[in-house]
């Protein structure tokens, strides 16, 4: 197979070429307006696929198709929002030359309008798929899965790229171009419009049992999903899609500019896209993680219901996800699975199981969450991952009434004066090689009071499921101090990872965030705990570890 990739050395085209690098015999024509850039990309390329640099301007695409004779054209250039009156030049040329076509288009109007070429593509015996990327292919696949269990009414979704993912100049140009401009979507069952980047919401992406992303600020973006997905679900009345780039301070600047443009009728900020591109790619700090979510509300058996799908991508795997849809289509073509002829959006190009195969072997994790109420706190936070815990850990956290567990523990305290003061204030236990311990769990408000007794030394804390920016986190309050903890299922352990803390409700600096290697596990069928609390500049405050069993079970 010979594939001509317009924008082949750009962000998305380049990553697609990397994803296909293991296919022997594949020929990739890496195209763009700059031949030196194409040559540099090809010189650095590694893999079994063969790459060939070429200078191709989309304005002269017909000649390029005649010269290179590709089997497939992939348009990874853009911005598709700015293609203007003859925006479908490449598509028309491919149909005329009887060549299959795919693109990464993220412009809703462009993708929605591609159906006008359906008859021509069908007669030519070729397929033309537009918007073959996370939006709308992955979104649509998730919603089709959800539609098996509910009638979908409203949908919200968003993508949160890692700050280290990098963003192409064309993508930045497109985003800045529609900031503050009307974005077509669906509201209250009717076609409507929102204001690009001026409407926002917050959401926590949290795959069950995995370390959640921090609570992220998402803003409305112009993506194909807004127009191509509602027709697939007759009961859908509302849809909203956002992006949550970080750092948030730069995102907030874009929000302010969008609101200013919308209010005063200013022209697009496209001339400043280069500045934003430079700043965004320079301000790379924070966790090298990204994610995506889809939340649907609907009806099942006459009752309201809610379901959300979460995706986490660690390190360098996340940036490849937008290019994986086309990768999957290419691999299907090579295996003899050809797409039907015609022109349409890529919404039905893949199913969720196709993505699960693509994610396999990578640090990309997905999971669903329901809106169940009345569950024990830990089961509510962990969702489906709760069942993966060792049985004794499930037993300790699975109850909801008053109950008691007891056993023995060893205790170690930090030697510093500050550590001793903190231990005295909270009543942490005294150092001991072996000491009897008992814990009483009792419901209190919307949480659970833990009363710990270490050989007569008693201290308590209140645990409850976090809300707002602490959604999907466990919050534990010791007097005036509260700590938000992520519950992470790590093999046969339940790890507790501190994410934030506050005193009297006021957020405290993360530089002073208490932490420590804290986990629960099972040994010989018995519940084991290993708690360590440390602080920067202070070191160890207290550590206690031991075993317990329910009071009504012989030990």
N, C-alpha and C positions, 0 to 999 in steps of 0.2 A: 504493500500500500504506500502511496505517496500522498503526503498531507502538506498543503501550503498553509502556513500560519501567518496571517497578517498581524503585525505586532509581536512577532515570534521571539524577540529578545526583550520584550517588556515584562512587567510583573506577572501577569496571568499567562501569557503565551510562553514565557520562559519556564514557568513552573510546570505547565502542561508538558513541555518538551522533556523536562526532568522526569516526570511521572511515567513517560513512555519510553524512557531510556533503556529498559531491559528487554525491549522487543527486537529481536534480531530480524533484519531484513526490512525494517520500517525506514522509510525515507521522509525526513522532515525538511521542508524548505522554509528556512527561517527568514521571514521577510520584514521589511520596514523601509522607511524613507531614507535611512542612513546605512549605506552599505558597510562602512567601517564598524558600526555597532553590531551589525549582523555577523560580520567576520570575526569580531572579538568574541561574541557569544559562542560561535561554532568552534573556535580554537580552544576554548575552555571546556567544551562539552565532553562528558564522559559517559560511555554506555555502549550498548550493542546497536542501537538505532544509529542511522547515518544522518548527519545534518549537512545542509547546503545553504550558504548565505545567498541572499538575493535582495536587490533593491526593487521594491514594488510600491508604487503609489496607487492608492485605491482609485484615483481618478483614471488610471490606465489599467484597470484590473483585467479588462478583456484581453489585452495583449499579453499580460502575464499568464493568464490561463492557457492561451494558445501556445506559449513558449514552454511552460513547465508541465502542462497536461496532468494536473493532480487528480487523484481519485476523490479527494475531500478538501474543502476549504474551511478553515477555522478563522473567524474574525475575532482577534483578541486585542483590537486597537481601541477605537473610541476617541473621545466620549460620544456615545451614540446619541446623546441628547442634542448634539450640535451638527448632526449630519445634514440637516436642512431639507430643501425640496427634493433633492435626489438622494435621499438617505439610504435608499435600498439599491443603490447602484451595484454593489457586490452581489446581492441576492439575485438581481435580474440577470447579471452576467453569468452566474453559476447555473441558473435555470436554462439560459440560452445554450450554454456549453454542456448541459446534461451532467453537471457535477454536483455532488451532495455538499450541503452547507450546514455549519454550526456556528454559533457565536456566543460571546459572553455578555451580550447586551444587558445592561441594568436599567435602561430607560423604559418606563412603563408604556409610554405611547408607542415607542418603536416596536417593542415586543408584541403589544396588542395588535398593531397594524399589520403584522407579517401575514396574517391569514388572507389578506387580499391576493396573495400569490399562490393560494392553495390549488386552484384549478390548473394553473400553468405548471406548477411543480409536479402535480399528479400526472399530467399529460407527458411531461418530460421524463417521468419515471425516477425522480430524485426526491430526497427529503430535504426540507429546509426547516431547521429548528432554531429558534431564537431564544435567548435568555437561558442558555444551558449552563447554569451555575447554581450556587446555594440558593439564591433567590431567582426563580421560584421553584427549582427542581426539588431541592431538599424540603422546602416548606410544604410543597404540594404532596410529597410522599408521606410526610408526617401526618398531615391532615387527612389523607385518605385512610391511613391506619386508624386515626381517631374516629373517623366517620363509621367505622365498623361497630362502634359501641355507643354512639350518640348522634343526635341530629345537631350539627354544629350551627350555632347562632352568631356568636361573636368570636373574633380572632385577634390576638395581639402577638407580635413576635419581634425579635431583634437579634442582631449579631454584634458581638463585642470582640473586635480583633485585639490581639496582643499588641502592646506598644512597640514591640520589636518586629512586627510582621512586615512593616514597610508598606507604603501606599504609592501607587503609580501617579504620575503627573496627570494623566487623563482622568483617573478616578477623582482626584482632588479638584480638577477643573469642573467635572460634572457636578460634584457635591456643592461647590461654591456657586455654581451657576443656578441651581434651583433653591438655594438657601433664601428664604423669604418669598418664594414664588408659590403659586397654587399647585398642589399635588392632588391629582384625581384619586379618589378612593370611594368606599361605600360606607354610608352611615344611615342608621335607622331604616334600612331596606331600600335606600334611594342613592343614585349617583350623587356624590358630593365632592368637596375639596377641602383639604387641610393646607396648612402653610409649612412648607419644607423647613425642617430644622427649628421651627418655632414652637412646635408642640412636643412635650417631653413626658416621660414617665420613668419610674425607677423599678428595677427588677433584680433579683438575685438568681443567677444561674447556678443550680445545685444538682448535679447528678447524684442520685441516692448513694450514700456511702463514700463519696469522693469529696475532696476538699473543694468547697464551693468558691466561685469567684466572689470578689467583694461586690457589695451592692452597687449596681451600675446605673448611670444616668443615660437613658436612651432618648433619641430624638427622631421625629418622623423623617423618613427618607423616601425618595421617589424610586420605587422598585416595581418590577413587573407584577409581583404578587397581588398588588392592590387592584389590578384590573383583570388578570387572567384567572385568579383562583375563585372569586365569588361565583362565576357561572358554573363551576364544578360542584357547588354545594347549594342547592335551591333554598335551603333554610337559613343560609347565612345572611345576616343583616348588616354586620359591621366588620371591617378589617382595618388593622393599623400595623405598620411595620416600621421599626426604627433601627438605628445604629448607635452603638455606645463606645465611640473612640475615647481613648485616654492618652494623655492626662486630661482630667475633667475640666481643668481651668481653661484649656484651649477650646474644648467642646463648648463651654459656657460662652466664650467669646463669639463662637459661631452662632450660638443661640441668640445672643444680643444683636449681632449683625442682621440675622434673619428677621428678627422682630422689628428692627429699625427699618429695614427695606420694605417690609410689609406695611408698616404704619405710614411711612412717608412716600411710598411709591417710587423708591430709588431704583436705578438700573442694577443689573446683576453685578455681583462682586467678582466676576470672572477674571478681570485684570489682576486681582490680588491672589489668584490661585497659586502662582509660583511662590509667593511669600509663605502662604499656609503650607504648601508642600515642603518647603525648606524647614520651617519651624517644627512641623509635626514629625518629620524624620530626624530632627535633631533632639527633640524632647523624648528620648527613649529611656524611661526608667519605670520601675515597678516590677510586678511579676510577669514573667514571660509565659503567659497563659491567655487563652481566648475561649470564647464560647458562643452559644446560640440558644435561643429558647423559642418555643411556640406554645402559647396558652390559648385553649379553646373553652368557651362556655357554651352549654347547649342543654338539650332535653333528652331524657331517656325514660321511657314508660311514664311520661307526663310529669316527670320531676326534673328540677334544675340539677345540673351536674357541671363539673369542671375538671379538666385534665391539662397537664402541662408536660411538654417534652423538653429535656435539657441535654445539651452537648457541651463537653469540656475538651479542649485540645491543649496539650502541654507542649511547651518548647517550640521547636521548629515544625511540628506536624500541622498545626493550625493553618498557617498561610497557604497550604496546598489544597485545602478543602474546596475553595471556589473552582479549582481546575479539575477536581476529581470527577465531576459529572461528565465532562467531555472525555476524560480518560476512560471512564466506564463504557461510554458509547463506542469509542474506538476499539476497545477490547472485545466488545460484543460483535462489532462488524468483522473483526479478524477471526472470530470463532464461528462466523457464518450466520449470525443473528442480525438480520437487516431490518432497519426501521421502515415502517410503511411510507410510501411516497406521499407528498403533500407538504404544505407550509403551515406551521403552527408554532405556538410557544413550546418550550421544552418541559412544561409542567408535568407531562406524563412520560417523560423519557426514562425515568428510573423509579423503582420502588424502594421502600425503606430497607428491604433485605439486600438490595444492591449496594447501598451505602454501608451497611454493616459488613459486607465483604471487603469493601474498600478500606474501612477503618481497621480491619483486623491486622494485628501486628504493629499498629501504630499507637501512640499515646493519645488516642481519641476515644472518649467514653460517652455513652448516651444512656438515657433512662427516662422513664415516665414517672410522674407524680399525680396522685389523685387529690381530691379535696376532702378526704375523710376527716370526720370530727369524732371526738370522744375516745381517741386512742391514747394509750400511755405516752408520755412526753417523748421518750427516746424512739418509740415506734413511729410517732408522728414526724419527727425530724428525719429519721433514717429512711422512711418509706419502705420500698421493697428490699432495701439492703439489710433491714433488721433481721430477716430470716437467715442471713448468711452468718450471723454471730454464733459463737459457741453456745450450747444450750444453757449452761449455767449463767452466762452473761444475759441471755434472753430472759431467764427466770428472774434475775435480780431487777431488770428494768421493765419487765412485762406486767407487773402488777399496778393497781391503781388505788387500792385501799391502804389502810395502816398495816404495816408489816415490819418484821425485824429480821436482821441477819447478824451473825456474830462469828468470831473466830479469833485470830491472833495477828499481830503485826510487829514489825521493827520500825523504829523512828530515828531519824537523823535530823539535826538542826544545823543551820548555817552558823559560822563562828562570828560573823560581823555584828557590830552593835545594832545596825539598822535591822538586820535579820532578827535579832533577839527582840527588838521593840515590836516588829510586825507580828512575831509569834505571840508575844504577850497580849497585844491588842485583840487578835483574833482568837486567842486561846488554843493555838496549835499545841499538840501533845509534846511532852518532854522526851528527850532522847532515851531510847530503850532498845535492847537487843531483842527482847520478846515481851510483848505486853498484850493482855486481852483487849479485844476491840468489839464493839457492837454498834450497829447503825439502825436507827429507826426511820422509816419513810412514812410521811404523813401528808395527805393532801392539804394544800393551803392556797386559797384563792385559785388562780389559774395555773399554779405550779405545785411543787412538792418540797416539803421541808425535810432536809437531811439532818438528823441529829446524831453526831458521832461521839462515842464514848471510848476513849483510850485509857483504860485503867483508872477511871474516875475523872479524867480530864475531858471535859465536854465542850465541843464547839459545833455550831450549826451553820447551815447555808440554805438558801432558797434557790431551787432550780426551776426554770420554766423555759418554754419555747419562745425564742426571740421573735420580734415583729419589726416592721419597718426595715431599717438598714441591717437589722440582725435576723431577718427572716432566714429560716433553715439553719439557724445556729442555736446552741444551747446557752442560755444565760445563767450564770451562777452568781448569786449575790451574797457577799460576806459583809454584813453590816452596811457601811456606806460605800463600799467598793463592789463593782459588778464587772465580771469578765465574760465576754462572748466567746464561745468555744465551738469549733467545727468538730463534728463527730465523723471520724474517718475509719472505715472498715479496711484494715490492712492485714490481709491474710487471716490468721486466727485471732487477731487483736482488734480491739476497739480503741483507737487513739483519740486523744483530746488535744486539739491544737488551738491555742489562743489566737484570736483574730483582732480583738479590740478590748478596751477596758474604759471604765468611767468611775468617777467618784461623785456621789450625790447627783448622778445623772449627767454630769459634765464630761465630755470626751477628754481623755488624757492622751499625752503624746505616745505614739507607737514606739518611739525610741526607748521608752521606759516600760514597754509592754511585758508583764509577767509571762513566763513560759516554762518549759521543762518537758522532759520525756515522761509523759503520762499516758498510761494505757491500762486496759482490762483484758484478761485472757482466761483461759481454762487450763488447768493442769490436773491430770488424773480425775477428771470429772468434777473438779472443785473450782469455784470462782476465785480468781486471783486479781489483786489490784496492785498497781505500781504508780504511785503519785509523787511527782517531783515539781516543786515550785521554785523558780529562780527569777531573778530580776537583773537587768543590765546594771552594771556598776556596783551591784550588791552581791551577786553570786547566789549561792544556795540559801534559801529561806527555810524550807523544810522538805523532807522526803519521807514518805512512809509506804511500806509495802507489806503485803500479807495475804491471807486466805480467809474466806468466809463461806458460810452456808446458811440457808434459812433456818430460823430457830425451831421450826417443827420437824427438821430433818436431822437424824443422828449424825454426828461428826466423828 
